[in-house]
Amino acid sequence: MEDLEICHCNNVSKNEITDAICQHRYTSVAEIQNALKAGIICGRCIPEIRNILAKQNQ
């Protein structure tokens, strides 16, 4: 399965985001932004980051 690039501005993949959520138990977009720099430039990926967080934290 191909690893999807979620944040195109900072080249952050879905696997990087899910791994960070699992390892560090992140529960907010702000935590992902601080750790991975995803969603800090244009913000277009923030809805997808929210979706990933919701699925991982069910």
Secondary structure, DSSP 8 states (H G I E B T S, - for coil): ----EEETTTTEEHHHHHHHHHHH---SHHHHHHHH-TTSSS-TTHHHHHHHHHHHT-
